[in-house]
Amino acid sequence: MKKPLSPNFSFILGLCLISWSCNYSCADAFIGINWGRLSSQRLIPSMVVDLLLQNEINNVRIFQQVDNVLEAFYNSGINVTLGLSNNALVNYLNETEAKGWVEDKIIRYKNVLHFRYVTIGNNPFSRTFFNKTYDHAVDVLAIMQTQLNKHDMSSVKATIPHYTDVFNLTNTSRPSETDFREDIKESMVKYVTFLRKNDAPFFLSVFPIHFVNNNSLDFDFAFMDNRSSHKVNDGNATYTNAFELLYDSCHWALAKANASSVKIVIGAVGWPTDSYPGANVTNAERFYKSFLPFIASGKGTPMRPNQTINVFLNNLSDENRLFLELGSFQRHWGIYKFNGEPKYRIDFSGKGRDLYPSTAKGVIFMPNRWCVFNGNLDDPGKVEYMKILACNESDCSSLDLGGSCEKLTYVEKVSYAFNRYFQTKGQAAQTSDDKCHMGGLGKLVPNDPSNGICEFPVEILSAEHVIEGATFGASGSSRDRVHGRMSASAGLLALTVLWMIL
């Protein structure tokens, strides 16, 4: 067995690469954003493009490749990154299918859109997100880049997004000790070798709130404002926050795979605002107020000082139909509410200004009416059953442990569930049935029943609905991401049958 390099020697070796690597990573930095669309109703694409332009966000990563989404970006000047879901990858092992995708999604729009990257799957080697790995992702990567090159689109780089669990990190790890997990090491070395040869970046998803919670670290270590008592010393480097530690850990893993020249793009970084310990508006604002100025400064990290870092913030708005296996917080990554209203102060330029970003223009709210529980507890089983059915058809994640509505009384929680169902259905949009009937337990009220930090939202009037089977969001396709809930038709059928029985 080869003797590992000492931290000091390795650190110096890494620094020796800086002047060379700066040639490829010290320019063209950006702060972009992910735009996932797994919501019952949402802003139409033209509104989102306008919102991005208002906030001077010139890079977007989207996960739905339907025509109306792509057409909204025509001649906008916004750089577009497209993503393929994990479950779709097997189709593109066929070169003909891959060629067709490139022609349909890239070539057809090349004169009116500027594409930056194509992401192959999403965290395909993650053990945190999935029960299996998608080992063919690297093969699809090579096929896609070949097709891009053949169509004179070599400037568009294909890559694979990875979560930090591809590394062998523990709560006591130092960056210099980091390597890829043994069970995927062969695939990861193959992947980063491909990136090096094709001048493509490593896409890394970093969520500091998860890192500190999962590793029982000082919570302040998740922020970049130097309030944490936890520090990690690694040779001549000292780490005072999770982001720099994880970023440099990735560089160490790349160096050990003979891929030191590969640039890292942060494909997703952010802070949820509900349904998780520490997930709230105050902490999200605190995170971004130190993180964005750090990115804009170009100061770099201990292993890569004076280098800019490109990032995609996660996520533009909340998505109430995201999958829930990891927790309800998955539906609350948004910097914006579903209606295009910012949740907190954030300066996308990184200048540290204390301001709210622009609000979406042209949003029309449904009428100010709410559906609540009428308080009839004669049949508790029926009440609970209707509450569950309502939540299966909508989003009750704010009622979960750590959520903003966790402390409601039981009656108030039933009201919350009924209202979420009522609003999700467009306040009785799909049939002549009253969507506030709820088996005879619901009633309409004109006054807002919101309670403290628990908001009973009113839906917005949307010009489009989720396109089943074609919807992509921040963690892949709807099939990848939405589990454990009834389909709309099944839920409506269940409610109808229940009403008839009861």
C-alpha positions, 0 to 999 in steps of 0.5 A, spaced: 500 500 500 502 506 498 504 511 503 499 517 503 501 524 502 502 528 508 497 534 509 502 539 509 505 536 503 499 535 499 496 542 501 503 545 498 502 541 492 495 543 491 497 550 492 502 549 486 496 548 481 493 554 483 496 559 478 495 554 472 488 552 474 486 560 475 486 560 467 480 556 467 476 558 473 478 565 475 473 568 470 466 568 467 463 567 475 456 567 476 450 566 481 445 563 478 438 559 480 435 552 479 428 553 477 423 547 479 416 546 477 413 541 481 407 545 484 400 544 483 400 551 480 405 556 479 408 562 475 408 561 468 414 561 464 414 568 461 413 571 468 419 567 471 424 569 465 421 576 467 423 575 474 430 573 473 431 579 468 429 584 474 434 580 479 439 580 473 440 573 474 443 570 468 444 563 469 438 558 470 438 551 471 431 548 469 429 541 469 423 541 464 424 541 457 417 542 454 416 547 449 413 553 453 418 553 458 424 553 453 420 558 448 420 563 454 427 564 454 428 566 447 433 571 446 433 573 453 440 573 454 439 568 460 444 562 460 440 555 460 442 549 463 438 543 462 437 536 466 435 529 465 432 525 470 435 519 473 429 514 470 430 517 463 438 515 463 437 508 460 433 511 454 439 515 452 444 509 452 441 508 445 445 513 441 439 514 436 435 516 442 441 521 445 441 524 438 434 525 437 434 529 444 440 533 442 436 535 436 430 536 439 432 540 445 438 543 443 439 544 436 432 546 435 433 552 439 440 554 438 439 560 434 435 563 440 437 560 446 444 560 449 445 553 453 451 552 458 450 545 460 447 539 460 446 535 466 446 527 466 441 525 472 441 528 479 445 525 484 445 518 481 450 515 486 447 518 492 445 513 498 442 519 501 437 520 496 436 513 492 436 506 494 440 504 488 445 507 484 445 509 476 451 506 474 450 507 467 450 515 468 457 516 466 456 512 459 450 516 458 454 522 459 459 520 454 454 519 449 451 525 450 457 529 449 459 526 443 452 528 440 453 535 442 460 535 439 457 532 432 452 537 432 458 543 433 455 544 440 462 542 444 461 549 447 455 546 451 458 541 456 455 535 459 456 533 466 453 529 472 451 533 479 453 529 485 451 530 492 457 530 497 455 523 500 459 521 494 465 522 498 468 518 504 466 524 509 465 523 517 464 528 522 471 528 524 474 528 516 479 533 514 479 535 507 485 532 505 483 526 508 477 526 503 476 521 497 470 518 493 466 512 496 470 505 495 463 502 492 463 508 487 470 509 486 471 506 479 465 510 476 467 516 479 474 516 477 472 514 470 467 520 470 472 525 473 477 523 467 472 524 462 471 531 465 478 533 465 479 531 457 473 534 455 474 541 459 467 540 463 466 541 470 464 537 476 457 539 479 456 539 486 450 539 491 452 542 497 447 543 503 450 546 509 444 545 514 444 537 512 451 537 513 451 540 520 445 536 522 447 529 520 454 530 523 452 533 530 456 539 529 455 546 531 449 549 528 453 555 526 458 552 522 453 551 517 453 559 516 459 563 513 459 569 518 464 566 523 460 565 529 461 558 530 466 555 535 467 549 531 474 549 527 477 544 522 485 544 522 488 541 516 495 542 515 496 550 514 488 551 512 483 552 517 476 551 516 470 555 520 464 553 515 461 547 512 461 550 505 469 551 504 470 545 508 466 541 503 468 545 497 475 543 498 474 536 500 471 535 493 478 538 490 482 533 494 478 527 491 479 530 484 486 531 486 487 524 488 483 521 481 488 525 477 483 531 476 486 537 479 484 541 473 477 540 473 473 546 475 467 545 480 460 548 479 456 548 485 449 545 482 445 546 488 446 550 494 441 553 499 437 553 505 430 550 506 425 555 510 420 550 513 419 543 516 426 541 518 430 543 524 433 550 523 429 551 517 426 557 517 426 564 514 431 567 519 436 562 518 435 562 510 436 570 510 442 569 515 445 564 510 445 568 504 447 574 507 454 571 508 454 566 503 453 571 497 458 576 498 463 570 499 461 568 492 461 575 489 468 577 493 472 571 489 476 570 495 476 563 494 477 557 499 483 555 503 485 550 498 483 555 492 484 562 494 483 568 489 478 564 485 471 565 483 466 560 484 460 559 480 453 557 483 446 555 482 442 557 488 436 552 490 431 553 489 427 559 485 420 557 489 417 552 493 414 546 490 409 543 493 409 536 489 416 534 491 417 527 493 418 527 501 422 521 503 428 525 505 423 530 509 417 535 508 423 540 508 424 538 500 418 542 499 420 549 502 427 550 498 424 556 495 427 563 495 420 565 493 413 563 495 409 559 490 406 566 488 412 570 486 413 573 493 420 573 496 420 570 503 426 574 505 431 579 504 437 577 499 441 580 494 443 576 488 448 580 486 452 579 492 454 586 494 450 585 501 445 590 500 439 589 505 433 589 500 428 584 498 429 582 491 424 583 485 417 580 486 413 577 480 409 581 476 402 580 473 400 575 479 393 574 480 390 571 486 384 567 487 378 570 491 380 571 498 376 565 501 378 559 505 376 552 506 376 550 514 373 545 518 366 546 521 368 543 528 364 537 527 367 532 531 361 527 532 365 522 528 373 523 529 375 517 525 371 521 519 375 527 520 381 524 521 380 520 514 378 526 510 384 530 513 389 525 510 385 525 504 386 532 503 393 532 505 394 526 500 392 531 494 395 537 497 401 539 501 401 539 509 408 539 510 408 545 514 404 541 519 410 536 520 415 536 526 419 542 525 414 546 521 411 553 521 404 550 523 406 544 527 403 548 534 396 548 531 391 545 535 388 539 532 382 542 529 386 548 526 390 542 523 384 539 520 382 546 517 389 547 514 389 541 511 382 542 508 384 549 505 390 546 502 386 541 498 381 547 497 386 551 494 390 546 490 384 544 486 383 552 484 377 553 489 373 548 486 375 548 479 375 541 476 368 539 477 361 542 479 362 539 486 364 543 492 371 542 493 370 545 500 364 539 502 369 535 505 364 529 506 360 535 510 365 537 514 368 543 511 365 550 510 367 557 506 370 563 510 371 570 508 376 571 513 384 569 513 385 563 518 392 564 518 395 563 525 402 567 527 407 564 523 402 559 520 400 561 513 393 559 510 395 561 503 390 563 497 392 560 491 394 564 485 390 564 478 395 560 473 395 559 466 398 552 466 398 546 470 403 540 472 404 536 465 404 529 468 410 525 466 413 531 463 415 535 469 422 536 472 424 539 478 430 540 483 432 533 484 430 529 477 423 527 474 416 527 477 417 520 477 424 520 481 421 525 486 414 525 487 412 518 491 407 516 497 401 520 495 395 519 491 394 521 484 389 526 483 384 522 479 385 517 485 384 522 490 378 525 487 375 518 486 376 516 494 373 523 496 367 521 492 366 514 494 367 516 501 361 522 501 357 517 498 358 512 504 358 517 509 
